[in-house]
Amino acid sequence: MQCSMPFKKQIGQRLAVGFSGYEVPNELRELIKRHHVGNFILFKDNIKDSTQLQNLCCELQALALEENGIPAFIATDQEGGVVSRLSADATLIPSAMCLAATGDPENAYRAGLLTGRELRAMGVNFNLAPCLDVNSNSSNPVIGVRSYGDTPEQVGVYGARMIQGLLDGGVLCCAKHFPGHGDTSADSHLSLPRIDKTLKDMEACELAPFITAIKNGVPAVMTAHILFPQIEPNPIPATMSKRIITGLLKEKLGFTGLVISDCMMMKAIETFFGTVDGVKAALGAGVDLVLISHSIPIAAQACTAIEDAFTAGQLTSYGMAESVNRILSCKQGLSTIKEELSIVGHPSHRKTACGIMEQGLTLVNAPLGKCPPLGDTPLFLGCAPFQVSIASDPGEKGLSFPHILQGAIGGDAMVTPDDPSVDEVDALVRHASAHSSVVIGTYNGHVHTGQLKLMRALCRLPIPVVCVALRNPYDLLALPDNATGVAVYSYDSLSVAAVVKLLTGELQPAGRLPLSKWRNE
């Protein structure tokens, strides 16, 4: 494929657009017809089940081929664990931190391979994963267990194996979020984070996993909407910075693949610069493909604004041709091998994912060297799953950590508030005092601190207490020495099933926390 297409079609190739619903809306059909948009991104609200997703992807490809004569990238964020867009009939793999907790990088490869095969069977050809962010800040509200750990070496090794697995599974993938989203306590979906580090410091930490990925042939890199004032002195985020995208990523690090923006409707762009102006700046900085994930009208405005910017000489035709040729080259390399839909959720895939989850389950603190006996009247506590950040999914409907454990083990169960008040903590502790033991699940308690107050108050009771960190293991930093801690790295049916096996003695935990600053016991 060569870049000989009309200019409007070239613009359309540089956008990936999202929409709502399980079917192609007429508004999107018009956008494709009028502006030749050539790529799409799918979220949870686009996916009902594997058959519906396959039909949707087939229709999107047919529309792209009819209007543009070129196949589309159809992308989604199927990282595994807390960021999983696929429906329940597909195989859910554990979070990145759980993969690293197994101690075996080949588990990352296995997870990537089965994910790639299932995505390809349903028609998705681009997985916007994995995260190569080094989660060096325990207060990070948006990365956490999406990272393979807090050292660049570990993130690089596991990320490279995940990338290879996805590629061997037949889909494109990307390393994100360049040059690093790990050392921030702010979420770029909601604000404009700032990382005030020198280039030398970043080379030793944030950049190292990306360098590993580039050396291992990652086809694409996604940018971060974060300020790096010691690298880019102008008050613009990496996505809009030519110094960072062209100067650092392309020229200094030698990356010749596809550069993708994170969604340009995130507040870091939308609030501080405006999505349309941000899109133009990103293209000028050297981003090849920009994501506009949640508004067809804004995507249409962006197409018109990009055309006007080229007419006004604000963007160069050379840069356009170079990026479009890079996109076309990637599309030419897309796998043409068909996978049967029956591979989706295949028992062998589910067995692999379950085995990885169980290998990663980590006993963090155990006064008895193992989980304590629960007695005849255990009490199971924990909140319902909720959407921790915009990047994460809202959780499985009807999933209840305490009730699943009660159903499997017996005893009593109570669903707790997301962030219990002082009075609620006191009432729950009084109720727990009449039981033989307590098992409490925390879900980002280091952010919703009422959960940790409840956990510590329960630990003052003269009964065994087991605390299960259902997302970030940092909750267990507040664990008193007399309590048992368990890290499972996600709140889903896969992880809760592993906890049942642990508490009933069917599973001996072998995982180790992939966090260098935390002593494993």
C-alpha positions as CSV (number, residue, x, y, z in Angstrom):
1,M,0.0,0.0,0.0
2,Q,1.3,3.5,-0.8
3,C,0.1,6.9,0.2
4,S,-1.5,7.9,-3.1
5,M,-5.0,8.4,-1.8
6,P,-7.0,11.7,-1.7
7,F,-6.1,14.0,1.1
8,K,-9.4,13.6,3.0
9,K,-8.8,9.8,3.1
10,Q,-5.3,10.4,4.4
11,I,-6.8,12.4,7.3
12,G,-9.3,9.7,8.0
13,Q,-6.6,7.1,8.3
14,R,-5.0,9.1,11.2
15,L,-8.1,8.9,13.4
16,A,-9.6,6.1,15.5
17,V,-13.1,6.9,16.7
18,G,-15.4,5.4,19.3
19,F,-19.2,5.3,19.6
20,S,-21.9,3.9,21.8
21,G,-24.0,0.8,21.5
22,Y,-23.8,-2.7,20.1
23,E,-24.5,-1.7,16.5
24,V,-23.0,0.8,14.1
25,P,-25.0,4.1,14.5
26,N,-26.1,6.1,11.5
27,E,-24.0,9.0,12.7
28,L,-20.9,6.9,12.4
29,R,-21.8,5.7,8.9
30,E,-22.1,9.4,7.9
31,L,-18.7,10.1,9.5
32,I,-17.1,7.3,7.5
33,K,-18.8,8.4,4.3
34,R,-18.1,12.1,4.7
35,H,-14.7,12.1,6.4
36,H,-13.4,8.7,5.5
37,V,-12.5,7.8,9.1
38,G,-10.6,4.5,8.9
39,N,-10.2,3.2,12.4
40,F,-12.4,2.4,15.4
41,I,-12.0,1.8,19.2
42,L,-14.4,-0.3,21.2
43,F,-15.3,-0.2,24.8
44,K,-17.4,-2.3,27.2
45,D,-20.6,-0.7,26.1
46,N,-19.9,-1.9,22.5
47,I,-19.6,-5.6,23.5
48,K,-22.5,-7.8,24.4
49,D,-21.0,-11.2,23.6
50,S,-18.5,-12.8,21.2
51,T,-21.0,-13.3,18.4
52,Q,-22.3,-9.8,18.5
53,L,-18.7,-8.4,18.6
54,Q,-17.7,-10.5,15.6
55,N,-20.8,-9.2,13.7
56,L,-20.0,-5.6,14.7
57,C,-16.3,-5.9,13.6
58,C,-17.4,-7.4,10.3
59,E,-19.7,-4.5,9.6
60,L,-17.1,-2.0,10.6
61,Q,-14.6,-3.6,8.2
62,A,-17.1,-3.7,5.4
63,L,-17.9,0.0,5.8
64,A,-14.1,0.9,5.9
65,L,-13.4,-1.1,2.8
66,E,-16.5,0.3,0.9
67,E,-15.6,3.9,1.6
68,N,-11.8,3.8,1.8
69,G,-10.7,0.6,0.1
70,I,-8.5,0.0,3.1
71,P,-9.1,-2.3,6.1
72,A,-9.6,-0.7,9.5
73,F,-7.8,-0.9,12.8
74,I,-10.4,-2.1,15.3
75,A,-8.9,-1.6,18.7
76,T,-9.8,-2.2,22.3
77,D,-8.0,-2.1,25.7
78,Q,-7.9,-5.8,26.7
79,E,-5.1,-5.6,29.3
80,G,-6.6,-8.2,31.6
81,G,-7.8,-7.9,35.2
82,V,-9.1,-4.5,36.0
83,V,-9.1,-3.3,32.4
84,S,-10.9,-5.9,30.4
85,R,-13.4,-4.9,27.7
86,L,-14.5,-8.3,26.5
87,S,-17.7,-10.1,27.6
88,A,-17.9,-12.9,30.1
89,D,-17.9,-15.6,27.4
90,A,-14.3,-14.6,26.5
91,T,-11.3,-15.6,28.7
92,L,-10.3,-13.1,31.3
93,I,-6.6,-13.0,32.0
94,P,-5.2,-11.7,35.4
95,S,-3.9,-8.1,35.8
96,A,-0.3,-7.4,34.9
97,M,0.9,-7.3,38.5
98,C,-0.6,-10.7,39.1
99,L,1.3,-12.1,36.1
100,A,4.5,-10.7,37.5
101,A,3.7,-12.1,41.0
102,T,3.9,-15.6,39.5
103,G,7.6,-15.2,39.0
104,D,7.4,-16.6,35.5
105,P,7.6,-14.3,32.5
106,E,6.2,-17.0,30.2
107,N,2.9,-16.6,31.9
108,A,2.8,-13.1,30.4
109,Y,3.4,-14.7,27.0
110,R,0.7,-17.3,27.5
111,A,-1.8,-14.6,28.6
112,G,-0.9,-12.5,25.5
113,L,-1.2,-15.5,23.1
114,L,-4.6,-16.6,24.2
115,T,-5.9,-13.0,24.3
116,G,-4.6,-12.3,20.8
117,R,-6.2,-15.5,19.4
118,E,-9.6,-14.7,21.0
119,L,-9.5,-11.0,19.9
120,R,-8.6,-12.1,16.3
121,A,-11.5,-14.6,16.3
122,M,-14.0,-11.8,17.1
123,G,-12.5,-9.4,14.6
124,V,-10.5,-7.1,16.9
125,N,-7.0,-6.6,15.3
126,F,-5.4,-4.1,17.7
127,N,-5.0,-4.5,21.4
128,L,-4.1,-1.3,23.2
129,A,-1.9,-3.1,25.7
130,P,0.3,-3.7,27.7
131,C,1.1,-1.0,30.2
132,L,4.9,-0.5,30.5
133,D,4.5,2.1,33.2
134,V,6.8,1.5,36.2
135,N,4.4,1.9,39.2
136,S,7.0,3.6,41.4
137,N,4.3,5.7,43.2
138,S,2.1,3.7,45.5
139,S,-0.5,6.5,45.4
140,N,-1.0,6.2,41.7
141,P,-4.8,6.2,41.2
142,V,-4.9,4.9,37.7
143,I,-2.0,2.5,37.0
144,G,-1.4,0.3,40.1
145,V,-2.0,-3.4,39.2
146,R,-2.0,-2.5,35.5
147,S,1.8,-2.4,35.9
148,Y,4.1,-5.4,36.2
149,G,5.8,-3.8,39.2
150,D,7.9,-1.0,40.5
151,T,11.2,-1.8,38.8
152,P,12.0,-1.1,35.2
153,E,13.7,-4.5,34.8
154,Q,10.7,-6.4,35.8
155,V,8.3,-4.3,33.7
156,G,10.6,-4.6,30.7
157,V,10.8,-8.4,30.9
158,Y,7.1,-9.2,31.5
159,G,6.0,-6.5,29.0
160,A,8.2,-7.9,26.3
161,R,6.8,-11.4,26.8
162,M,3.2,-10.1,26.7
163,I,3.9,-8.2,23.5
164,Q,5.3,-11.2,21.9
165,G,2.4,-13.3,22.9
166,L,-0.1,-10.8,21.5
167,L,1.8,-10.6,18.2
168,D,2.0,-14.4,17.9
169,G,-1.7,-14.4,18.7
170,G,-2.2,-12.4,15.5
171,V,-3.0,-8.9,16.7
172,L,-1.1,-5.6,16.8
173,C,-0.4,-4.2,20.3
174,C,1.2,-1.1,21.8
175,A,3.4,-0.2,24.8
176,K,1.8,2.5,26.9
177,H,1.9,5.2,28.3
178,F,5.1,6.8,26.9
179,P,7.2,8.2,28.4
180,G,5.7,6.8,31.7
181,H,2.5,7.2,33.8
182,G,3.8,5.3,36.9
183,D,5.2,8.1,39.1
184,T,2.2,10.3,39.5
185,S,-0.6,10.6,42.0
186,A,-3.0,12.2,39.5
187,D,-5.1,10.6,36.8
188,S,-4.8,12.1,33.3
189,H,-8.5,11.1,32.6
190,L,-9.4,13.7,35.2
191,S,-6.6,16.2,35.4
192,L,-3.2,17.1,33.9
193,P,-0.5,15.2,35.9
194,R,3.1,16.4,36.1
195,I,6.3,14.4,36.5
196,D,9.2,16.7,37.4
197,K,12.1,14.3,36.5
198,T,15.3,14.8,34.5
199,L,15.9,12.9,31.3
200,K,18.7,11.0,33.1
201,D,16.4,10.0,35.9
202,M,13.8,8.8,33.4
203,E,16.3,6.8,31.4
204,A,17.1,4.9,34.6
205,C,13.4,4.2,35.3
206,E,10.4,5.2,33.1
207,L,12.1,4.9,29.7
208,A,13.9,1.6,30.3
209,P,10.9,-0.7,29.7
210,F,10.0,1.2,26.5
211,I,13.6,0.8,25.3
212,T,13.3,-3.0,25.9
213,A,10.1,-3.1,24.0
214,I,11.5,-1.2,21.1
215,K,14.5,-3.5,20.9
216,N,12.1,-6.4,20.9
217,G,10.0,-5.1,18.0
218,V,6.9,-3.6,19.6
219,P,4.8,-2.3,16.6
220,A,3.3,0.7,18.4
221,V,3.7,3.1,21.3
222,M,0.9,5.0,23.0
223,T,1.6,8.5,24.5
224,A,0.8,9.9,27.9
225,H,-1.1,13.1,28.6
226,I,1.4,14.2,31.3
227,L,3.7,17.3,31.7
228,F,7.4,16.6,31.8
229,P,8.8,20.1,32.4
230,Q,12.5,19.1,32.6
231,I,12.1,17.5,29.1
232,E,9.5,19.8,27.5
233,P,9.7,23.3,29.0
234,N,6.5,24.5,27.3
235,P,3.4,23.7,29.4
236,I,2.2,20.9,27.1
237,P,1.8,17.2,27.7
238,A,3.9,14.5,26.1
239,T,1.2,13.8,23.5
240,M,1.5,17.3,22.1
241,S,5.3,17.7,22.5
242,K,7.5,17.4,19.4
243,R,10.5,17.3,21.7
244,I,9.1,14.1,23.4
245,I,7.4,12.4,20.5
246,T,9.8,13.1,17.6
247,G,13.0,14.2,19.5
248,L,13.0,11.6,22.3
249,L,10.9,8.6,21.1
250,K,11.7,8.6,17.4
251,E,15.2,10.2,17.1
252,K,16.9,9.4,20.4
253,L,15.3,6.0,21.1
254,G,15.1,5.1,17.4
255,F,11.4,4.0,17.4
256,T,10.2,3.7,13.8
257,G,6.8,2.1,14.5
258,L,3.3,3.6,15.0
259,V,2.8,6.3,17.5
260,I,-0.7,6.5,19.0
261,S,-2.2,9.0,21.3
262,D,-4.2,8.1,24.4
263,C,-7.8,9.3,24.1
264,M,-7.8,13.0,23.2
265,M,-11.1,13.5,25.1
266,M,-9.5,12.8,28.5
267,K,-9.6,15.9,30.8
268,A,-5.8,16.4,30.5
269,I,-6.4,17.4,26.9
270,E,-10.1,18.4,26.8
271,T,-10.1,20.8,29.8
272,F,-6.7,22.4,29.4
273,F,-6.3,22.6,25.6
274,G,-9.5,21.5,23.9
275,T,-9.7,18.2,22.0
276,V,-9.6,19.5,18.5
277,D,-6.6,21.8,19.2
278,G,-5.0,19.0,21.0
279,V,-5.4,16.7,18.0
280,K,-3.8,19.2,15.7
281,A,-0.9,19.6,18.1
282,A,-0.4,15.9,18.5
283,L,-0.2,15.4,14.8
284,G,2.3,18.2,14.5
285,A,4.3,16.6,17.3
286,G,4.7,13.3,15.4
287,V,1.7,11.2,16.6
288,D,0.6,9.0,13.7
289,L,-2.9,7.9,15.0
290,V,-5.1,9.9,17.4
291,L,-7.9,8.5,19.4
292,I,-11.3,10.3,19.8
293,S,-13.1,7.7,21.8
294,H,-16.4,9.1,22.8
295,S,-17.9,11.7,20.4
296,I,-18.6,11.4,16.7
297,P,-19.4,15.1,16.4
298,I,-16.0,16.0,17.9
299,A,-14.3,13.5,15.5
300,A,-16.0,15.3,12.6
301,Q,-14.8,18.7,13.9
302,A,-11.3,17.3,14.2
303,C,-11.3,16.1,10.6
304,T,-12.3,19.6,9.3
305,A,-9.8,21.3,11.6
306,I,-6.9,19.0,10.4
307,E,-7.8,19.8,6.8
308,D,-7.8,23.5,7.5
309,A,-4.5,23.3,9.4
310,F,-2.8,21.7,6.3
311,T,-4.4,24.3,4.0
312,A,-3.0,27.1,6.3
313,G,0.5,25.5,6.4
314,Q,0.3,24.6,10.1
315,L,0.9,20.9,9.3
316,T,3.1,19.5,6.5
317,S,2.1,17.2,3.7
318,Y,5.4,15.4,4.2
319,G,4.5,14.5,7.8
320,M,1.1,13.4,6.7
321,A,2.4,11.1,4.0
322,E,5.0,9.6,6.3
323,S,2.4,8.8,9.0
324,V,-0.1,7.4,6.5
325,N,2.5,5.2,5.0
326,R,3.4,3.9,8.4
327,I,-0.3,3.2,9.1
328,L,-0.7,1.4,5.8
329,S,2.4,-0.6,6.4
330,C,1.0,-1.8,9.7
331,K,-2.3,-2.7,8.1
332,Q,-0.6,-4.6,5.4
333,G,1.0,-6.7,8.1
334,L,-2.3,-7.6,9.8
335,S,-2.8,-11.3,10.2
336,T,-5.1,-12.9,7.5
337,I,-5.3,-16.2,9.4
338,K,-8.8,-16.9,10.5
339,E,-9.6,-18.1,14.0
340,E,-12.9,-20.0,14.7
341,L,-15.2,-18.2,17.1
342,S,-15.2,-21.4,19.2
343,I,-11.7,-20.5,20.4
344,V,-13.3,-17.7,22.5
345,G,-13.5,-18.8,26.1
346,H,-12.1,-22.2,25.2
347,P,-11.8,-24.5,28.2
348,S,-8.0,-24.8,27.6
349,H,-7.8,-21.0,27.7
350,R,-9.8,-20.7,30.9
351,K,-7.7,-23.4,32.5
352,T,-4.5,-21.4,31.6
353,A,-5.9,-18.2,33.0
354,C,-7.1,-19.9,36.2
355,G,-3.7,-21.5,36.6
356,I,-1.9,-18.2,36.2
357,M,-4.3,-16.5,38.7
358,E,-3.6,-19.2,41.3
359,Q,0.1,-19.0,40.8
360,G,0.0,-15.2,41.3
361,L,-2.1,-15.3,44.5
362,T,0.2,-13.9,47.2
363,L,0.3,-14.4,50.9
364,V,1.7,-11.1,52.2
365,N,1.6,-11.6,55.9
366,A,0.8,-14.8,57.8
367,P,1.4,-15.0,61.5
368,L,0.8,-18.8,61.3
369,G,2.6,-19.3,58.1
370,K,-0.6,-19.9,56.3
371,C,-4.3,-18.8,56.4
372,P,-5.7,-19.3,59.9
373,P,-8.7,-21.7,60.5
374,L,-11.9,-19.7,60.1
375,G,-14.0,-21.6,62.7
376,D,-17.7,-22.4,62.6
377,T,-19.1,-18.9,62.2
378,P,-16.8,-16.8,59.9
379,L,-18.0,-13.4,58.8
380,F,-17.2,-12.3,55.2
381,L,-17.1,-8.6,54.5
382,G,-16.4,-6.4,51.4
383,C,-17.8,-3.8,49.1
384,A,-19.4,-4.5,45.8
385,P,-17.1,-3.8,42.8
386,F,-17.2,-0.3,41.5
387,Q,-15.4,1.8,38.8
388,V,-12.2,2.8,40.5
389,S,-11.1,5.0,37.6
390,I,-12.4,5.9,34.1
391,A,-9.8,3.6,32.6
392,S,-11.1,0.7,34.6
393,D,-14.3,-1.3,34.1
394,P,-17.2,-1.0,36.5
395,G,-16.9,-4.7,37.5
396,E,-19.0,-7.8,37.0
397,K,-22.7,-7.2,37.7
398,G,-23.9,-9.1,40.7
399,L,-20.4,-10.1,41.8
400,S,-20.1,-10.1,45.6
401,F,-16.9,-11.1,47.3
402,P,-18.5,-11.7,50.7
403,H,-21.5,-13.7,49.3
404,I,-19.5,-15.9,47.1
405,L,-17.3,-16.9,50.0
406,Q,-20.3,-17.4,52.2
407,G,-21.8,-19.7,49.6
408,A,-18.7,-21.8,49.3
409,I,-17.7,-21.9,53.0
410,G,-20.7,-21.0,55.1
411,G,-21.0,-18.4,57.9
412,D,-22.3,-14.9,57.4
413,A,-21.8,-12.2,54.7
414,M,-22.3,-8.5,54.6
415,V,-21.7,-6.0,51.7
416,T,-19.9,-3.0,53.2
417,P,-19.9,0.6,51.9
418,D,-17.2,1.7,49.5
419,D,-15.8,4.1,52.1
420,P,-17.3,3.3,55.6
421,S,-17.9,6.2,58.0
422,V,-16.8,6.0,61.6
423,D,-20.3,5.0,62.7
424,E,-20.4,2.3,60.1
425,V,-17.0,1.0,61.1
426,D,-18.1,0.8,64.8
427,A,-21.3,-1.1,63.8
428,L,-19.5,-3.6,61.6
429,V,-16.9,-4.3,64.3
430,R,-19.6,-4.9,66.9
431,H,-21.3,-7.3,64.5
432,A,-18.0,-9.1,63.8
433,S,-17.2,-9.6,67.4
434,A,-19.8,-12.4,67.6
435,H,-18.1,-14.5,64.9
436,S,-15.2,-17.0,64.9
437,S,-13.2,-15.1,62.3
438,V,-13.4,-12.3,59.8
439,V,-12.4,-12.2,56.1
440,I,-12.5,-8.7,54.7
441,G,-11.9,-7.7,51.1
442,T,-10.5,-4.3,50.4
443,Y,-10.8,-2.5,47.0
444,N,-8.4,0.4,46.7
445,G,-8.6,1.0,50.4
446,H,-5.5,3.2,50.2
447,V,-7.7,5.6,48.3
448,H,-11.0,4.9,50.0
449,T,-9.5,5.0,53.5
450,G,-12.6,4.1,55.4
451,Q,-12.0,0.5,54.3
452,L,-8.6,0.5,55.9
453,K,-10.0,2.0,59.2
454,L,-12.4,-0.9,59.2
455,M,-9.7,-3.4,58.6
456,R,-7.5,-2.1,61.4
457,A,-10.5,-1.9,63.8
458,L,-11.4,-5.6,63.0
459,C,-7.8,-6.6,63.7
460,R,-8.2,-5.4,67.3
461,L,-10.8,-8.1,67.9
462,P,-9.5,-11.4,69.6
463,I,-10.4,-13.5,66.5
464,P,-8.4,-14.3,63.3
465,V,-8.6,-11.7,60.6
466,V,-7.8,-12.3,56.9
467,C,-7.6,-9.2,54.6
468,V,-7.8,-9.8,50.9
469,A,-6.6,-6.9,48.7
470,L,-8.9,-7.2,45.7
471,R,-7.0,-4.6,43.6
472,N,-3.8,-2.7,44.6
473,P,-1.8,-4.6,47.2
474,Y,-0.8,-1.3,48.8
475,D,-3.9,-1.7,51.1
476,L,-1.9,-4.3,53.0
477,L,0.8,-1.8,54.0
478,A,-1.7,-0.9,56.8
479,L,-2.1,-4.4,57.9
480,P,-1.3,-5.1,61.6
481,D,1.2,-7.9,62.3
482,N,-1.5,-10.1,63.9
483,A,-3.6,-10.3,60.7
484,T,-3.1,-12.4,57.5
485,G,-2.9,-10.5,54.2
486,V,-3.6,-11.9,50.7
487,A,-3.1,-10.0,47.4
488,V,-5.1,-11.1,44.4
489,Y,-4.7,-8.0,42.2
490,S,-8.2,-7.8,40.8
491,Y,-11.9,-8.1,41.8
492,D,-13.5,-10.6,39.5
493,S,-14.8,-14.1,39.4
494,L,-11.4,-15.5,38.6
495,S,-9.7,-14.0,41.6
496,V,-12.6,-14.7,44.0
497,A,-12.6,-18.4,43.0
498,A,-8.9,-18.5,43.9
499,V,-9.6,-17.0,47.3
500,V,-12.2,-19.7,48.0
501,K,-9.5,-22.4,47.2
502,L,-7.0,-20.6,49.5
503,L,-9.4,-20.4,52.4
504,T,-10.6,-24.0,52.1
505,G,-7.0,-25.3,51.9
506,E,-7.2,-26.4,48.2
507,L,-4.5,-23.9,47.2
508,Q,-1.1,-23.1,48.7
509,P,-0.2,-19.5,47.6
510,A,3.1,-19.3,45.8
511,G,3.1,-15.7,44.4
512,R,5.5,-13.0,45.5
513,L,4.7,-9.3,45.5
514,P,6.4,-7.8,42.4
515,L,7.3,-4.7,44.5
516,S,10.9,-4.1,45.4
517,K,10.2,-1.6,48.1
518,W,8.0,-4.1,50.0
519,R,9.6,-7.0,51.9
520,N,7.8,-10.3,51.1
521,E,7.2,-12.5,54.2
